[in-house]
Amino acid sequence: MTQLRICHLYGNLLNTYGDNGNLLLLQYTAKQKGLDVTTQMVSLDQSFDPQSYDLVFFGGGQDYEQKVIAQQIHHIHDDLQNYIENNGVVLAICGGYQLLGHYYVNAKGEKIPGLGILDHYTVRQKNSRFTGDIEIYSDFFQRKLHGFENHNGVTYLGPKANALGKVIKGFGNNNEDQTEGVQYKNVFCSYLHGPLLVKNPWLAEALVDLALKK
């Protein structure tokens, strides 16, 4: 039986807005395909072995938990970058998305360094949030995605970054350039909660298929 090995990055800290439902649907989808699914959490003070996983899920969280993670996440930088550059499949939502970029500024105005693996950065809004239903169109998948966004962060993409999708309805990364999320190789980042995969089950199947192809 073919095995699918899933890594849940900081899953005990980043699990807001039902994002762990993404992990449950990935597991369900893989089992429906007849795969033997194993899931391992990698959290604080633990190493990340890029050869040990086929798919990584990196969920969303609050500023406090993100700050705690940011203080020690850099020790897995090289291994996670190696995994990504070798076409490892990653789904990162909200906080996980922000931590993969250069930095983010939290609601208190603190500038928190990210991993800098992807070319984006995030600043804050003052006394405001982007909240509500959102619909985007992904050129990569050539399909629409639906979800719910709730984020203080305002994200801007650098020249090396491609958006996951174009905003049809909602705010997206910054409510200025109609971009939402980031897509780089087999890494897919988004602000869409809901959770994202439960609202778009075809995407769970696409991610599992990408992991199998790799």
C-alpha positions in Angstrom: 0.0 0.0 0.0 1.3 3.4 -1.0 2.0 5.7 2.0 1.3 9.4 2.4 3.3 11.0 5.1 1.9 14.3 6.4 3.7 16.8 8.7 1.5 19.1 10.8 3.7 22.1 11.6 3.1 23.6 15.0 -0.4 22.1 15.0 -0.7 22.4 18.8 -0.3 26.2 18.5 -1.7 27.1 15.1 -5.3 25.9 14.9 -7.7 28.8 14.8 -11.0 29.1 12.8 -11.3 25.4 12.3 -8.1 25.2 10.2 -7.4 21.7 11.6 -10.3 20.6 9.4 -7.9 20.9 6.5 -5.7 18.2 8.0 -8.7 16.0 8.6 -9.9 16.3 5.0 -6.4 15.6 3.7 -6.3 12.4 5.8 -9.8 11.4 4.6 -9.0 12.1 0.9 -5.8 10.1 1.0 -7.6 7.2 2.7 -10.4 7.3 0.1 -7.6 6.9 -2.5 -6.4 3.7 -0.7 -3.3 5.3 0.8 -1.8 4.4 4.1 -1.7 7.8 5.9 0.6 8.8 8.7 0.6 12.2 10.4 3.4 13.6 12.6 3.3 16.9 14.4 6.5 19.0 14.4 6.4 21.7 17.1 8.6 23.8 19.3 12.2 22.6 19.7 11.7 19.7 17.2 13.6 19.1 14.0 12.1 18.9 10.5 13.4 16.2 8.2 12.7 17.1 4.6 13.0 13.4 3.5 10.3 12.2 6.0 7.2 14.0 4.6 5.2 14.1 1.4 2.9 16.9 2.4 3.1 19.7 5.0 0.2 21.6 6.6 1.0 24.9 8.4 -2.1 26.4 9.9 -3.3 29.8 11.2 -3.0 31.2 14.8 -3.1 34.2 16.9 -0.3 36.8 17.3 0.9 35.4 20.6 1.4 31.9 19.3 3.0 33.2 16.1 5.5 35.2 18.1 6.4 32.2 20.2 7.0 30.1 17.1 8.9 32.9 15.3 11.5 33.0 18.2 12.7 29.4 17.3 11.4 28.5 13.9 14.6 29.6 12.2 16.4 26.4 13.3 14.3 24.5 10.7 14.8 27.1 8.0 17.3 25.2 5.9 15.5 21.9 6.0 12.1 23.4 5.2 13.6 25.4 2.4 15.2 22.3 1.1 11.9 20.5 1.2 10.2 23.4 -0.7 12.8 23.8 -3.3 12.6 20.1 -4.1 8.9 20.5 -4.9 7.6 19.4 -1.5 3.8 20.1 -1.2 2.8 22.7 1.4 -0.5 24.2 2.4 -0.1 27.2 4.7 -3.0 29.2 6.0 -2.9 32.8 7.5 -0.3 32.6 10.3 1.6 29.9 8.6 1.5 31.9 5.4 2.9 35.0 7.1 5.7 33.1 8.8 7.0 31.8 5.5 7.5 35.4 4.3 10.2 37.9 5.2 8.4 39.4 8.2 5.1 40.4 9.6 4.0 43.3 11.8 1.5 42.1 14.5 -1.4 44.1 16.0 0.9 45.6 18.6 3.2 47.0 16.0 6.0 44.5 16.6 8.0 43.5 13.6 8.4 39.7 13.7 11.0 38.1 11.4 9.7 35.3 9.2 11.6 32.5 7.5 12.0 34.5 4.2 11.6 31.4 2.1 8.8 33.0 0.1 8.9 36.6 -1.3 6.2 38.5 0.7 5.9 40.5 3.8 3.0 41.5 6.0 2.1 44.8 7.9 -0.8 45.6 10.1 -4.0 47.5 10.0 -4.9 49.8 12.9 -8.3 49.1 14.5 -9.5 47.2 11.5 -9.6 43.7 9.9 -10.4 42.1 6.6 -13.4 39.9 7.4 -16.0 38.2 5.4 -16.7 35.6 2.7 -14.2 35.6 -0.1 -14.1 34.1 -3.6 -10.9 34.0 -5.8 -9.9 32.5 -9.1 -6.7 30.5 -9.3 -4.8 30.5 -12.6 -2.7 27.6 -11.3 -5.7 25.3 -10.8 -8.0 27.1 -13.2 -10.8 27.0 -10.7 -12.5 29.2 -8.2 -11.9 28.9 -4.5 -14.3 29.9 -1.7 -13.6 30.7 1.9 -13.8 33.0 4.8 -11.1 35.6 5.6 -10.5 37.2 9.0 -7.0 38.8 9.2 -5.5 42.0 10.5 -2.4 41.4 8.3 -1.9 43.2 5.0 0.4 41.2 2.8 2.3 42.5 -0.2 4.0 40.2 -2.7 7.6 40.7 -4.0 8.7 40.1 -7.6 9.5 36.4 -7.0 6.0 35.7 -5.7 2.9 34.6 -7.6 -0.5 35.0 -6.1 -2.6 31.9 -5.4 -5.5 33.7 -7.0 -7.2 36.9 -8.1 -9.9 38.3 -5.8 -13.4 38.1 -7.3 -15.2 39.0 -4.0 -13.6 40.0 -0.7 -10.3 41.7 0.4 -7.5 39.2 -0.2 -3.9 40.0 0.6 -4.2 43.8 0.9 -7.5 45.0 -0.7 -5.4 46.9 -3.3 -4.0 44.7 -6.0 -6.7 41.9 -6.1 -4.2 39.3 -5.1 -4.9 36.5 -2.6 -2.3 34.2 -1.1 0.9 33.0 -2.7 1.8 30.0 -5.0 5.4 29.0 -5.4 6.3 25.6 -6.8 4.1 23.2 -4.8 3.5 25.7 -2.0 0.1 27.1 -1.6 -0.6 29.9 0.9 -3.9 31.6 1.6 -5.9 33.7 4.1 -8.9 31.5 3.4 -10.3 29.9 6.5 -13.6 28.0 6.5 -11.6 25.6 6.6 -10.3 26.1 3.1 -10.3 22.4 2.0 -13.7 21.6 3.4 -15.2 24.4 1.3 -13.1 23.2 -1.7 -12.7 19.5 -1.4 -11.3 19.2 -5.0 -8.2 21.1 -3.7 -7.5 18.4 -1.1 -7.5 15.8 -3.9 -5.2 18.0 -6.0 -2.8 18.4 -3.1 -2.7 14.7 -2.4 -2.2 14.0 -6.1 0.7 16.4 -6.2 2.3 14.7 -3.2 1.9 11.3 -4.9 3.4 12.7 -8.1 6.5 14.0 -6.3 
